[in-house]
Amino acid sequence: MNRRNLLKAFTGLCFPLYQPASAAETHWDYKGDDPQHWSELSAEYQSCSAGVSQSPINLDHGIKASLPQLEIDYGDNFTSVENNGHTVLVTAGKGNQLVVDGERYNLVQCHFHHPSEHLLKGARFPLECHFVHRLPDDEIAVIGVLMKEGRRNDVFEQILRLAPKTPGKMAEIPGGHLAIKNLLPATFHYIRYSGSLTTPPCSEAVNWMVLIEPVEISAEQIARFAALYPDNARPIQPLHHRPILED
């Protein structure tokens, strides 16, 4: 059963195609109550307030379901680390893929939020990593990885060392190699729901899969990221009776 039919069977929902916004130059921020006013900045940001399937959410009261296995096949082909003024973003090269429901998504990029955007049964984590995937028709699937305080993570250390301190700057990854799979936990049990991008234009019909097992990063690494972005997490959004499916 393909992804659309599976989600219909479990939720009665379907996912229209993601359409990227053209108002990329419109300034937006996380400061104060700015996220509550994103929809006022551009006509293309209306989903940020009018949408009923917005992200992030509190991942709680999940419905037990037989979810399809995630086949995550990340190599080490990554091109750059960018401080884009909203987060630290790692651009993926070719050959990094996610297969789920018979659909093969290409990894486009991963980026980080401090603190975590999603809550797991009411608990917030120090950081969250989003792996953003795309189908050729622009449909989006995002894997969320929660990050907790613990041992130092070597690949996150590489990213922090490369991340420019100045917004708008980019650094090439030496040799184009980064073992990004070391930012994934050992198990891929996950929670699934229909949501949105967590930044403007807040487009909906995003297929969210948040892994239940967190990965560890050190307190010192958390502090270094927080020095760049003290708070780049969108507030929790209303569930609006959406089902949450739990592996």
PLY file of the C-alpha trace (Angstrom):
ply
format ascii 1.0
element vertex 247
property float x
property float y
property float z
element edge 246
property int vertex1
property int vertex2
end_header
0.00 0.00 0.00
1.49 3.37 -0.96
1.83 6.28 1.45
-1.29 8.17 0.37
-3.52 5.12 0.63
-1.95 4.11 3.95
-2.62 7.52 5.48
-6.16 7.48 4.14
-6.72 4.10 5.71
-5.41 5.22 9.11
-6.56 8.83 9.18
-9.00 9.62 6.42
-6.55 12.25 5.22
-4.61 12.73 2.03
-1.61 14.91 1.28
-1.76 17.42 -1.60
1.55 18.41 -3.10
3.74 20.94 -1.35
4.09 24.15 -3.31
7.12 26.29 -2.34
6.51 29.98 -1.71
7.96 32.69 -3.90
8.16 35.30 -1.12
11.51 33.99 0.07
12.87 37.48 0.76
10.11 38.45 3.23
11.74 38.95 6.62
10.50 36.86 9.52
11.88 36.09 12.96
11.36 34.15 16.19
11.74 37.07 18.59
8.99 37.84 21.08
5.59 37.03 19.63
6.79 37.30 16.00
5.74 33.71 15.13
2.16 34.69 16.00
2.33 37.35 13.27
4.06 35.49 10.44
0.82 35.38 8.44
0.71 39.19 8.42
4.05 39.48 6.63
3.02 38.04 3.26
-0.08 36.76 1.50
1.87 33.55 0.90
2.22 33.00 4.66
-1.51 32.75 5.36
-1.28 29.08 6.36
0.75 30.14 9.40
-2.51 31.32 11.03
-5.31 29.90 8.87
-3.96 26.36 8.57
-5.51 23.58 10.62
-2.64 21.08 10.21
0.25 23.11 11.54
3.52 21.95 13.11
5.05 21.46 15.63
2.72 19.66 18.05
2.84 17.77 21.33
3.28 14.12 20.31
0.99 12.49 22.85
-1.97 10.10 22.96
-0.78 8.34 19.83
-2.88 5.63 18.20
-0.96 2.37 18.04
-0.54 1.42 14.38
1.47 -0.91 12.19
3.54 1.78 10.52
5.75 1.00 7.52
9.46 0.55 8.09
11.68 3.54 7.41
14.52 2.66 5.05
17.00 5.44 5.70
19.96 5.26 3.33
22.24 8.22 3.98
25.74 8.20 2.56
28.33 10.87 3.31
27.79 13.20 0.34
27.10 16.64 1.83
28.25 19.92 0.35
28.00 22.83 2.79
27.06 24.15 6.22
25.20 27.46 6.22
24.15 29.94 8.88
21.07 31.26 7.07
19.88 33.65 9.78
17.26 31.22 11.08
19.24 28.05 11.74
22.34 26.04 10.86
21.57 24.15 7.65
23.52 21.29 6.06
22.96 20.83 2.31
22.83 17.26 1.05
24.42 16.01 -2.15
23.11 13.16 -4.26
22.60 9.63 -3.00
20.96 10.29 0.39
17.50 8.75 0.41
14.50 7.75 2.48
12.21 4.95 1.30
8.79 4.64 2.96
5.47 3.34 1.60
7.23 2.43 -1.63
8.14 6.10 -2.24
11.81 7.08 -2.63
12.51 10.55 -1.26
15.75 12.43 -1.77
17.28 14.16 1.25
17.57 17.89 0.48
18.97 19.25 3.74
18.96 18.97 7.50
18.82 21.77 10.04
18.46 22.32 13.79
16.11 23.97 16.27
16.89 25.04 19.85
15.00 24.01 21.90
13.14 21.14 20.24
10.03 22.17 18.36
8.03 18.99 19.01
7.22 17.84 22.50
7.29 14.10 23.20
4.47 13.34 25.65
4.84 16.84 27.05
8.66 16.77 27.33
10.84 19.25 25.45
14.40 18.40 24.40
17.42 20.72 24.09
17.60 20.43 20.29
15.80 18.87 17.36
17.20 18.00 13.93
14.94 17.99 10.86
15.88 15.88 7.84
13.92 17.35 4.93
13.16 15.03 1.98
11.46 15.67 -1.32
9.85 13.62 -4.08
10.24 14.74 -7.72
6.68 16.16 -7.54
7.75 18.36 -4.56
5.93 16.33 -1.90
7.77 16.72 1.41
8.60 14.22 4.15
10.49 15.28 7.28
12.19 13.03 9.81
12.52 14.70 13.20
15.31 13.59 15.55
15.17 14.73 19.17
18.52 15.51 20.79
19.21 15.13 24.51
22.16 15.99 26.76
24.72 13.22 27.07
27.86 12.22 25.22
29.49 14.40 22.58
28.36 13.63 19.03
31.26 13.72 16.59
29.31 14.60 13.46
27.45 17.39 15.26
30.87 18.62 16.38
31.97 18.80 12.74
28.87 20.80 11.88
29.37 23.22 14.78
33.00 23.82 13.84
32.06 24.58 10.23
28.99 26.69 11.01
29.74 30.38 10.30
29.14 32.74 13.20
27.75 35.36 10.83
24.24 34.91 9.38
24.20 34.63 5.61
27.57 32.90 5.42
28.29 29.39 4.16
31.23 27.02 4.58
32.06 24.15 2.27
32.42 20.72 3.84
36.01 19.52 3.28
35.98 16.81 0.64
32.18 16.92 0.56
32.01 14.14 3.13
29.99 14.12 6.35
28.78 10.99 8.17
25.33 12.44 8.77
23.86 9.03 9.62
25.59 9.39 13.01
22.92 11.95 13.87
20.35 9.13 13.79
19.45 6.91 16.77
19.98 3.17 16.80
16.27 2.39 16.31
13.78 3.96 13.93
10.52 3.56 15.87
8.54 6.69 15.13
5.41 8.79 15.46
3.65 9.93 12.31
1.19 12.70 11.57
0.10 15.17 8.90
1.60 18.60 9.52
3.32 21.58 7.99
6.61 23.32 7.56
7.52 24.95 10.89
8.77 28.11 9.19
7.07 30.45 6.71
5.25 29.81 4.43
4.01 27.09 6.88
2.84 24.98 3.92
0.73 22.01 4.96
0.55 18.41 3.67
3.98 17.61 5.09
4.46 13.96 6.06
6.04 14.08 9.55
7.89 11.14 11.11
9.47 11.92 14.49
11.80 9.23 15.84
11.02 8.20 19.41
14.59 7.43 20.49
16.68 10.61 20.95
20.36 11.00 20.13
22.92 12.36 22.57
24.92 15.56 22.28
27.02 17.16 24.98
26.06 20.08 27.21
28.94 22.02 25.69
27.61 21.38 22.16
24.14 22.48 23.21
25.60 25.71 24.63
27.55 26.44 21.44
24.47 26.07 19.27
22.44 28.16 21.70
25.06 30.91 21.39
24.15 31.08 17.69
20.39 30.60 18.14
19.05 31.11 21.68
15.51 30.30 20.53
14.63 29.27 16.98
11.67 27.01 17.79
8.15 27.74 16.66
5.56 27.45 19.48
3.39 24.34 19.74
0.37 24.45 17.40
-3.21 23.22 17.98
-3.84 19.59 17.07
-7.34 20.19 15.60
-8.31 16.55 16.09
-5.55 15.20 13.88
-4.71 11.58 14.59
-1.20 10.80 15.78
0.02 7.35 14.75
2.62 5.62 16.94
4.79 2.70 15.95
0 1
1 2
2 3
3 4
4 5
5 6
6 7
7 8
8 9
9 10
10 11
11 12
12 13
13 14
14 15
15 16
16 17
17 18
18 19
19 20
20 21
21 22
22 23
23 24
24 25
25 26
26 27
27 28
28 29
29 30
30 31
31 32
32 33
33 34
34 35
35 36
36 37
37 38
38 39
39 40
40 41
41 42
42 43
43 44
44 45
45 46
46 47
47 48
48 49
49 50
50 51
51 52
52 53
53 54
54 55
55 56
56 57
57 58
58 59
59 60
60 61
61 62
62 63
63 64
64 65
65 66
66 67
67 68
68 69
69 70
70 71
71 72
72 73
73 74
74 75
75 76
76 77
77 78
78 79
79 80
80 81
81 82
82 83
83 84
84 85
85 86
86 87
87 88
88 89
89 90
90 91
91 92
92 93
93 94
94 95
95 96
96 97
97 98
98 99
99 100
100 101
101 102
102 103
103 104
104 105
105 106
106 107
107 108
108 109
109 110
110 111
111 112
112 113
113 114
114 115
115 116
116 117
117 118
118 119
119 120
120 121
121 122
122 123
123 124
124 125
125 126
126 127
127 128
128 129
129 130
130 131
131 132
132 133
133 134
134 135
135 136
136 137
137 138
138 139
139 140
140 141
141 142
142 143
143 144
144 145
145 146
146 147
147 148
148 149
149 150
150 151
151 152
152 153
153 154
154 155
155 156
156 157
157 158
158 159
159 160
160 161
161 162
162 163
163 164
164 165
165 166
166 167
167 168
168 169
169 170
170 171
171 172
172 173
173 174
174 175
175 176
176 177
177 178
178 179
179 180
180 181
181 182
182 183
183 184
184 185
185 186
186 187
187 188
188 189
189 190
190 191
191 192
192 193
193 194
194 195
195 196
196 197
197 198
198 199
199 200
200 201
201 202
202 203
203 204
204 205
205 206
206 207
207 208
208 209
209 210
210 211
211 212
212 213
213 214
214 215
215 216
216 217
217 218
218 219
219 220
220 221
221 222
222 223
223 224
224 225
225 226
226 227
227 228
228 229
229 230
230 231
231 232
232 233
233 234
234 235
235 236
236 237
237 238
238 239
239 240
240 241
241 242
242 243
243 244
244 245
245 246
